[in-house]
Every structure is written in C-alpha cells, then in structure tokens.
Amino acid sequence: MQEFADAIHDAIAHLGISDEDDFPFRHHLGASVIGNACDRYLWYSFRWMQEPSHSSRVKRIFKRGHREEERILDMMRSTGLVISSSITELCDNFGLPHEPNSIEIMRNYGLHVYKPNKIEPNQQIKVNLPPHLGGSMNGIMHVPANYVGIFGYFMPIEVKTHNQRSFAAMKKNDASIRDNVPVHFIQGNTYAVKTGCTHFLYVAENKNDDELRLKQEQAIPHVTDLNIIRAEQIIYKSSELETAQTGEKWRCRICDYAATCHRKKKDVLNIAVNCRTCVNAQPMDDGSWICRALGNHIEKYTEIAIAAECPHYERIIK
C-alpha cells in the first residue's frame, strides 16, 4: 500500500514549520548579507521588496543548519574548549551575573559585544554595529592559554554547512575563505573586528558526509570598515535606480529579486505591501523609521498591517 507512504510524504511536504520569529522580515541589514556583491540586492532586501515564501523542504534545510551549528559547537566543547553561544553562557563562562552591567566588565577584558537592556535566556550574542545594521554570532571561544599569544583571548566562531560541490571547491583551493566564500569571510571578519578580536574561526561542514574543515582567519579591519560604509550608503538610498546591479550574470540567475530587477515595462510587479516599500518611509540615523506622509515614527512589527490599510501608501518602485 504505497498510497499510505505517499500520503505521509504529502503531509510532511505541506507541513508548516514555524520560525522562531513569525514576522517574515529582518528589521536590520544583517552582517551575513552585507558581503553580497550586488548593491541592488541589498537595497531590495532592506526595503522588504519580496516576502519570503520558502517551501517546507527549504525551511527544514534552514532548521537543520541551525541544529548543526549547535551540534558542532557541542562537539568542540567536548574537546575541552570553552565556548559561549548565548549571552547567559558568556556571563557564566566569565563568572558574572546575568545582567547588562556584566557586558561592561567584559570590555575590561577586551571583549566588546552588544549590551542589551535586559538579558533573556538563550539570547544570542550580538555585535555593536551602526543603526539599521545587525549581526549575531554562532559563538565566542575562549582561546586556550597556549594560543593566547598568537590569537588573543577570544575568537568568534562562524559555522556554515556546505553542499558537496561547495565543500569540494573549498578543499581544492585551500586559500583564505576570503577567496572561497567572500560573503562568509565578511560576516566572520565583521564579528571579529567589532568584538575587538584579531581572528575568527570558520567551521565548514559537508552536509553529505559530515566532514569538517576548520580555518582560523585573521581579521582585516579595513575590510569591515569599507563594507559597513557601503551598507550604510545603500540603506539611505531612496530609489532602486541609485543602487548598482551586479555585473555577474550567474548571481542574477539565483537571486530572489531577479524578476523585479530585470523586469520589462509590460511585466507585472509582485511587490510586498509594507511601509518600507512605500515612498513615504524614511530610515533615520537612530535606527528608526518615519512616515513622511503622516509625520510620525513607524512602530516595529506593524509595518505590514499599517501599509495594507494606509491611504498614503505609494509603491517606491514603479
């Protein structure tokens, strides 16, 4: 009775997998994407041009990636390494109470992480970035004493899963991941520079056979500085025409925004309706947004509902 197995398969395929945050967009431009070579991709992403519509299968892949990150960190801990993957764990490893003032004490030891107003259980460790930018680390390692003289006291860890082709290319070319996976390098480099560390540890896993490849990467401050400046310039652009398209056609073939970016006059645009896709929304220097039509601040998590009912909504791209 294969129909029975097929029915279970279909049920799984259509199973809804909830995200940790049901809101479909990120409120900031993440360190994980600022290394993308296309300015227009970043602008579309920051402006919420298209609501993510991942299938259950793709969502399961994302969830698996998150589980693998923690599994790999646990394996590293089992070797005796001291690793923090949350603020509470970081406080525990410093022997400090779970309160914001502990972040100030960590700075005396040379570690600079974002100081939240309140520390919650399992809260991610974030880095200090300019308004509208953000980034959360997989973990921070306390460097073993015999390596402190080389790498300093702390080292951010960035864990990434790869398919067979991507992993094989990385093994073949044993150069810095700056050459192999520049987006990953810029992410890890940003975490290292902004936390005051001289290196970060990149851990790659082959999803096909669990093979691991680890590389310590030296932080290059000016690379982070330039990418942050570029990201800030993109954030405050008021039109897609002010942002450059990539010259690499292969990137366009796999881009979520290709249909919008390369549209023809006769094409119907399928743009998400929210405050950020409206001409009246303006990002402010303090990290907030204002509506120029109504003259007030736009509250987070209301951007979709407000725009759907707003008589002043006017799409930012035509």
C-alpha positions as CSV (number, residue, x, y, z in Angstrom):
1,M,0.0,0.0,0.0
2,Q,2.4,2.7,-1.2
3,E,-0.5,5.1,-1.1
4,F,-0.1,5.1,2.7
5,A,3.5,6.2,2.5
6,D,2.7,8.7,-0.2
7,A,0.0,10.3,2.0
8,I,2.5,10.7,4.8
9,H,5.1,12.2,2.4
10,D,2.5,14.7,1.2
11,A,1.5,15.6,4.7
12,I,5.2,16.3,5.6
13,A,5.7,18.3,2.4
14,H,2.8,20.6,3.3
15,L,3.7,20.8,6.9
16,G,4.0,24.3,8.2
17,I,7.3,24.9,10.0
18,S,7.1,28.0,12.2
19,D,10.1,30.3,12.5
20,E,11.4,31.5,15.9
21,D,10.1,34.9,14.9
22,D,6.8,34.6,12.8
23,F,7.4,38.1,11.4
24,P,8.7,37.4,7.8
25,F,11.4,40.1,7.6
26,R,14.5,41.2,9.4
27,H,14.4,44.7,10.7
28,H,18.1,45.2,10.1
29,L,20.5,44.5,7.3
30,G,22.5,41.6,8.5
31,A,26.2,41.1,8.6
32,S,25.5,37.7,6.9
33,V,24.5,39.5,3.7
34,I,26.5,42.8,3.5
35,G,29.2,41.0,1.6
36,N,26.9,40.3,-1.3
37,A,28.4,41.8,-4.4
38,C,25.2,43.4,-5.7
39,D,24.1,46.8,-4.2
40,R,20.6,46.4,-5.6
41,Y,20.1,43.1,-3.9
42,L,20.9,44.6,-0.5
43,W,18.6,47.6,-1.2
44,Y,15.7,45.2,-2.2
45,S,16.4,43.1,0.9
46,F,16.5,46.1,3.3
47,R,13.4,47.5,1.7
48,W,11.4,44.3,2.1
49,M,10.5,44.1,-1.6
50,Q,9.5,40.4,-1.5
51,E,8.1,38.4,1.3
52,P,10.0,35.1,1.8
53,S,7.9,32.2,0.6
54,H,10.1,29.2,1.4
55,S,8.7,25.7,1.0
56,S,8.6,23.3,3.9
57,R,11.6,21.5,2.4
58,V,13.7,24.7,2.3
59,K,12.6,25.6,5.9
60,R,13.6,22.1,7.0
61,I,17.1,22.8,5.5
62,F,17.3,26.1,7.4
63,K,16.3,24.4,10.6
64,R,18.8,21.6,10.0
65,G,21.6,24.2,9.5
66,H,20.7,25.8,12.9
67,R,20.8,22.4,14.6
68,E,24.1,21.6,13.0
69,E,25.6,24.8,14.3
70,E,24.8,23.9,17.9
71,R,25.8,20.3,17.4
72,I,29.2,21.3,16.1
73,L,29.7,23.7,19.0
74,D,28.9,20.9,21.4
75,M,31.5,18.7,19.8
76,M,34.1,21.4,20.2
77,R,33.1,21.9,23.8
78,S,33.6,18.1,24.4
79,T,37.3,18.6,23.5
80,G,37.7,20.9,26.4
81,L,37.2,24.3,24.6
82,V,35.2,26.9,26.4
83,I,32.6,28.3,24.0
84,S,29.7,30.6,24.6
85,S,26.7,30.6,22.2
86,S,24.4,32.8,24.2
87,I,24.8,35.9,26.5
88,T,23.9,33.9,29.6
89,E,26.5,31.3,28.7
90,L,29.0,34.1,28.1
91,C,28.3,35.5,31.6
92,D,28.6,32.1,33.1
93,N,32.0,31.5,31.5
94,F,33.2,34.9,32.8
95,G,31.7,34.0,36.3
96,L,29.4,37.0,36.1
97,P,25.7,37.5,36.9
98,H,23.1,37.6,34.1
99,E,22.7,41.3,33.9
100,P,23.7,44.1,31.4
101,N,26.4,45.5,33.6
102,S,28.4,42.3,33.1
103,I,28.8,43.3,29.4
104,E,30.7,46.4,30.7
105,I,33.0,44.2,32.8
106,M,33.8,42.0,29.7
107,R,35.0,45.1,27.9
108,N,37.7,45.4,30.6
109,Y,39.0,42.0,29.3
110,G,39.0,43.2,25.7
111,L,35.7,41.7,24.5
112,H,33.1,44.1,23.1
113,V,29.6,42.7,22.5
114,Y,26.3,44.4,22.2
115,K,24.8,45.3,25.6
116,P,21.0,44.6,25.7
117,N,18.7,46.4,28.1
118,K,17.8,43.0,29.6
119,I,19.4,39.6,29.4
120,E,17.0,36.8,28.4
121,P,17.6,33.0,28.5
122,N,19.3,31.7,25.3
123,Q,19.7,35.3,24.0
124,Q,22.1,35.5,21.0
125,I,25.4,37.3,21.3
126,K,25.2,40.4,19.0
127,V,27.9,42.8,17.9
128,N,27.9,46.6,18.0
129,L,27.0,47.9,14.6
130,P,25.7,51.3,13.2
131,P,21.9,51.8,13.1
132,H,20.0,49.6,10.7
133,L,22.8,47.0,10.7
134,G,23.0,44.0,12.9
135,G,24.7,40.6,13.4
136,S,24.5,37.6,15.8
137,M,27.4,35.2,16.3
138,N,27.2,31.4,16.5
139,G,29.6,31.5,19.4
140,I,32.7,33.0,21.0
141,M,35.6,30.8,22.0
142,H,37.9,31.5,25.0
143,V,41.2,30.8,23.3
144,P,43.3,28.2,25.2
145,A,46.2,29.6,27.2
146,N,48.9,28.2,25.0
147,Y,47.5,30.0,21.9
148,V,46.7,33.4,23.6
149,G,50.0,34.9,22.5
150,I,49.1,34.2,18.9
151,F,45.3,34.8,18.7
152,G,44.4,36.8,21.7
153,Y,42.0,35.8,24.4
154,F,38.8,35.5,22.4
155,M,37.8,34.3,18.9
156,P,34.3,34.4,17.3
157,I,33.2,31.2,15.7
158,E,31.2,31.1,12.5
159,V,29.7,27.7,11.5
160,K,28.5,27.1,7.9
161,T,27.1,24.0,6.2
162,H,28.0,23.3,2.6
163,N,26.8,21.0,-0.1
164,Q,29.2,18.6,-1.8
165,R,30.2,20.9,-4.6
166,S,30.8,23.9,-2.4
167,F,32.8,21.9,0.1
168,A,34.9,20.2,-2.5
169,A,35.8,23.6,-4.0
170,M,36.9,24.8,-0.6
171,K,39.1,21.8,-0.1
172,K,40.6,22.1,-3.6
173,N,41.5,25.8,-3.1
174,D,43.0,25.9,0.4
175,A,43.2,29.7,0.4
176,S,41.5,32.1,2.8
177,I,37.7,31.9,2.7
178,R,38.0,35.5,1.6
179,D,38.8,34.0,-1.8
180,N,36.5,30.9,-1.5
181,V,33.4,32.3,0.2
182,P,33.7,36.1,0.4
183,V,30.3,36.6,1.9
184,H,31.1,34.3,4.8
185,F,34.5,36.0,5.3
186,I,33.0,39.4,5.5
187,Q,30.5,38.1,8.1
188,G,33.1,36.5,10.3
189,N,35.5,39.4,9.8
190,T,32.9,41.8,10.9
191,Y,32.3,39.8,14.1
192,A,36.0,39.7,14.9
193,V,36.7,43.3,14.2
194,K,33.7,44.6,16.1
195,T,34.3,42.4,19.2
196,G,37.9,43.5,19.3
197,C,39.3,40.1,18.3
198,T,42.3,39.6,15.9
199,H,41.0,36.3,14.4
200,F,37.8,34.3,13.9
201,L,37.4,30.6,13.5
202,Y,35.5,29.4,10.4
203,V,34.0,25.9,10.7
204,A,32.6,24.3,7.5
205,E,30.7,21.1,7.4
206,N,29.8,18.9,4.4
207,K,26.1,18.2,4.7
208,N,26.6,15.0,2.6
209,D,29.1,13.2,4.9
210,D,29.6,15.4,8.0
211,E,33.3,16.1,7.0
212,L,34.6,19.2,8.8
213,R,37.1,21.8,7.7
214,L,38.3,24.4,10.2
215,K,40.3,27.6,9.4
216,Q,41.5,30.4,11.6
217,E,41.2,33.6,9.7
218,Q,43.0,36.8,10.6
219,A,40.7,39.8,10.9
220,I,41.2,42.7,8.4
221,P,39.7,45.9,9.9
222,H,39.6,48.0,6.8
223,V,37.5,45.3,5.0
224,T,34.8,45.6,7.7
225,D,35.1,49.4,7.6
226,L,34.6,49.6,3.9
227,N,31.7,47.1,3.9
228,I,29.9,48.9,6.6
229,I,30.3,52.2,4.8
230,R,28.9,50.6,1.6
231,A,26.0,49.1,3.5
232,E,25.1,52.5,5.2
233,Q,25.2,54.2,1.8
234,I,22.8,51.6,0.4
235,I,20.4,51.9,3.4
236,Y,19.8,55.6,2.8
237,K,19.2,55.4,-0.9
238,S,15.7,56.4,-1.8
239,S,15.5,54.7,-5.2
240,E,16.5,51.4,-6.8
241,L,18.0,53.4,-9.6
242,E,20.6,54.8,-7.2
243,T,21.9,51.3,-6.5
244,A,24.1,49.4,-8.9
245,Q,23.3,46.0,-10.3
246,T,26.0,43.3,-10.2
247,G,27.8,42.6,-13.5
248,E,27.9,38.8,-12.8
249,K,25.0,37.2,-14.6
250,W,25.3,33.9,-12.6
251,R,24.3,35.9,-9.4
252,C,21.2,37.1,-11.1
253,R,20.1,33.6,-12.0
254,I,19.9,32.6,-8.4
255,C,18.7,35.9,-7.0
256,D,15.3,36.2,-5.3
257,Y,14.8,39.6,-6.8
258,A,15.8,38.8,-10.4
259,A,12.2,39.2,-11.8
260,T,11.9,42.7,-10.2
261,C,15.3,43.9,-11.0
262,H,15.3,42.8,-14.7
263,R,11.7,43.5,-15.4
264,K,10.4,44.9,-18.7
265,K,7.7,47.6,-19.0
266,K,5.0,45.0,-19.7
267,D,5.9,42.9,-16.6
268,V,3.5,43.0,-13.6
269,L,5.4,43.7,-10.4
270,N,4.8,41.5,-7.4
271,I,6.0,43.7,-4.6
272,A,5.2,43.1,-0.9
273,V,3.0,45.8,0.6
274,N,4.6,47.2,3.7
275,C,5.8,50.5,4.9
276,R,9.3,50.0,3.6
277,T,8.1,49.6,0.0
278,C,6.4,53.0,0.3
279,V,7.9,56.2,-0.9
280,N,7.0,57.9,2.4
281,A,9.1,55.6,4.6
282,Q,12.5,57.1,5.5
283,P,15.2,55.4,7.6
284,M,16.6,57.6,10.4
285,D,20.1,57.9,11.8
286,D,18.9,56.5,15.2
287,G,17.8,53.2,13.6
288,S,14.1,54.1,13.5
289,W,11.8,54.8,10.5
290,I,9.4,57.7,10.0
291,C,6.5,58.2,7.7
292,R,6.8,61.5,5.9
293,A,3.1,61.5,4.9
294,L,1.8,61.1,8.5
295,G,4.8,62.8,10.2
296,N,5.3,60.1,12.8
297,H,7.5,57.1,13.7
298,I,6.7,53.7,12.3
299,E,6.4,51.2,15.1
300,K,8.2,47.8,14.6
301,Y,6.1,44.8,13.7
302,T,3.2,47.0,12.5
303,E,4.7,47.9,9.1
304,I,2.7,45.3,7.1
305,A,-0.7,46.0,8.7
306,I,-0.3,49.7,8.5
307,A,0.6,49.8,4.8
308,A,-2.3,47.5,3.9
309,E,-4.8,50.0,5.2
310,C,-2.9,53.3,4.6
311,P,-4.4,55.7,2.0
312,H,-0.9,57.3,1.6
313,Y,0.8,54.1,0.5
314,E,2.6,54.6,-2.8
315,R,5.0,52.0,-4.1
316,I,8.6,53.1,-4.1
317,I,9.3,51.4,-7.4
318,K,7.1,51.8,-10.5
